[in-house]
Amino acid sequence: MELAGRQNPAEITTTAIAKQMGLTQGALFKHFPTKDALVETVMDWVATRLIERIERAAQSAPTAIAALEAMFMAHVGFVAEHPGVPRILFGELQRAEMTAAKRLAQRLLQRYGERLGRIIEDGKRRGDISRDIATEAASTLFIGTLQGLVMQSLLVGDVALVRARAPQVFALYVRAIEARP
């Protein structure tokens, strides 16, 4: 992930990975038979850690909006701490064939969307979120907003941009879904 934070993941060689890890290339291949297997392991680590982080963040929030904000900011923090992750993920998603890493990314997106859906539905029941909001659309907008922030930071080469813009962008998201008196 550190290498991907500095260069195009498609151009990272197994030699460079082994060197980064302080291993020989042969030792690397003892644990990972292919580079794809290594990327799959990285994606599994990412999915597990990101879901854990957003779950923890949402857990103690007193309202649905607060839970969504905690999740949003936790996700932003994860990306800021691991800037290679979105580069690896976007690189995998561009591959035409279905890879194990791509399947993991799809499952992550599904789990994330399901969690968002539960929070949004809870917010609708409690009156925080407008009852006429389409839950799936609100989930899609949440994830798409994060992806847009991340993509912009990658384009300008400044991962700090994600953190800087996140509060204002989340405020706009809330205005779109919150219940109005």
C-alpha positions in Angstrom: 0.0 0.0 0.0 2.9 2.3 0.7 4.3 1.8 -2.8 0.9 2.4 -4.3 0.7 5.7 -2.4 3.8 6.8 -4.4 3.4 5.3 -7.8 1.0 3.6 -10.2 0.0 0.2 -8.7 0.1 -1.4 -12.2 3.8 -0.5 -12.4 4.8 -1.9 -9.1 6.9 -5.1 -9.5 7.1 -8.0 -7.2 10.8 -7.1 -6.9 9.9 -3.7 -5.5 7.3 -5.2 -3.2 9.8 -7.7 -1.8 12.3 -5.0 -1.3 9.8 -2.8 0.5 8.9 -5.7 2.8 12.6 -6.6 3.4 12.2 -10.0 1.7 13.7 -11.7 -1.3 11.4 -12.2 -4.3 11.5 -15.9 -3.6 10.3 -15.4 0.0 7.5 -13.2 -1.3 6.3 -16.0 -3.7 6.3 -18.5 -0.9 3.5 -16.6 0.7 1.8 -15.3 -2.5 1.9 -17.5 -5.6 1.1 -14.5 -7.9 1.0 -10.7 -7.8 -2.8 -11.0 -8.1 -2.9 -13.1 -4.9 -1.0 -10.4 -3.1 -3.4 -7.7 -4.3 -6.3 -9.9 -3.2 -4.8 -10.1 0.3 -4.3 -6.3 0.3 -8.0 -5.8 -0.7 -9.1 -8.3 2.0 -7.1 -6.3 4.6 -8.6 -3.0 3.3 -12.2 -4.4 3.3 -11.9 -5.8 6.8 -10.3 -2.7 8.3 -12.5 -0.2 6.6 -15.7 -2.0 7.6 -14.4 -2.3 11.2 -13.6 1.4 11.3 -16.9 2.7 9.9 -18.8 0.3 12.2 -17.0 1.6 15.3 -17.5 5.1 14.2 -21.3 4.7 13.7 -21.8 2.6 16.9 -22.0 5.3 19.5 -23.7 8.0 17.4 -26.9 9.3 18.9 -28.7 10.0 15.6 -28.7 8.6 12.1 -27.2 11.8 10.8 -24.4 11.6 13.4 -23.8 8.0 12.5 -23.5 8.9 8.8 -21.2 11.7 9.6 -19.0 9.5 11.8 -18.8 6.9 9.0 -18.0 9.5 6.4 -15.2 11.1 8.4 -13.9 7.6 9.4 -13.7 6.7 5.8 -12.0 10.0 4.9 -9.5 9.3 7.7 -8.8 5.8 6.4 -8.1 7.1 2.9 -5.9 9.9 4.3 -3.9 7.4 6.3 -3.6 4.9 3.4 -3.5 6.9 0.2 -2.4 3.8 -1.8 -5.7 2.1 -1.1 -7.8 4.1 -3.6 -5.1 3.8 -6.2 -5.1 0.0 -5.9 -8.9 -0.2 -5.8 -9.4 2.1 -8.8 -6.7 0.1 -10.7 -8.5 -3.2 -9.9 -11.8 -1.8 -11.0 -10.4 -0.8 -14.4 -9.5 -4.4 -15.2 -11.9 -5.9 -17.6 -11.8 -9.4 -16.1 -13.4 -10.4 -12.8 -10.5 -10.9 -10.3 -10.7 -12.1 -6.8 -9.7 -8.5 -5.6 -12.5 -7.1 -7.7 -15.0 -9.5 -6.1 -13.7 -8.4 -2.7 -14.3 -4.8 -3.6 -17.8 -5.6 -4.8 -18.6 -7.4 -1.5 -17.1 -4.4 0.4 -19.4 -2.0 -1.5 -22.4 -4.3 -0.9 -21.7 -4.5 2.9 -21.1 -0.8 3.1 -24.3 -0.1 1.2 -26.3 -2.4 3.5 -24.9 -0.7 6.6 -25.8 2.7 5.2 -29.3 1.4 4.3 -29.9 0.3 7.9 -28.8 3.7 9.3 -30.9 5.6 6.7 -34.0 3.5 7.4 -33.5 4.0 11.1 -33.1 7.8 10.5 -36.4 7.8 8.6 -38.2 6.0 11.4 -36.7 8.4 14.0 -37.5 11.5 11.9 -33.9 12.6 11.3 -34.0 11.7 7.6 -36.8 12.6 5.2 -39.3 9.7 4.9 -39.5 10.2 1.1 -35.8 9.7 0.5 -35.0 6.6 -1.5 -32.7 4.6 0.7 -30.7 3.0 -2.0 -30.2 6.4 -3.8 -29.1 8.0 -0.5 -26.6 5.2 0.0 -25.3 5.5 -3.5 -24.9 9.3 -3.1 -23.0 8.8 0.1 -20.5 6.4 -1.4 -20.3 8.4 -4.7 -19.6 11.5 -2.7 -16.7 9.8 -1.0 -15.4 8.4 -4.2 -15.6 11.9 -5.8 -13.6 13.4 -3.0 -11.0 10.7 -3.2 -10.7 11.0 -7.0 -10.2 14.7 -6.9 -7.5 14.3 -4.3 -5.7 11.8 -6.5 -6.1 14.0 -9.6 -4.4 17.0 -7.8 -1.9 14.8 -6.0 -2.9 16.0 -2.5 -4.5 13.4 -0.2 -5.0 16.1 2.4 -7.7 17.6 0.1 -10.0 14.8 1.2 -9.9 15.8 4.8 -10.1 19.5 4.0 -13.2 19.3 1.9 -15.0 16.5 3.7 -17.0 18.6 6.3 -18.5 20.9 3.7 -19.3 18.1 1.3 -20.9 16.1 4.0 -23.0 19.1 5.0 -24.4 19.2 1.5 -25.2 15.5 1.6 -27.1 16.0 4.8 -29.1 18.9 3.4 -30.2 16.5 0.6 -31.5 13.8 3.0 -32.5 15.4 6.3 -36.0 15.7 7.4 -37.4 19.2 7.2 -39.7 20.6 9.9 
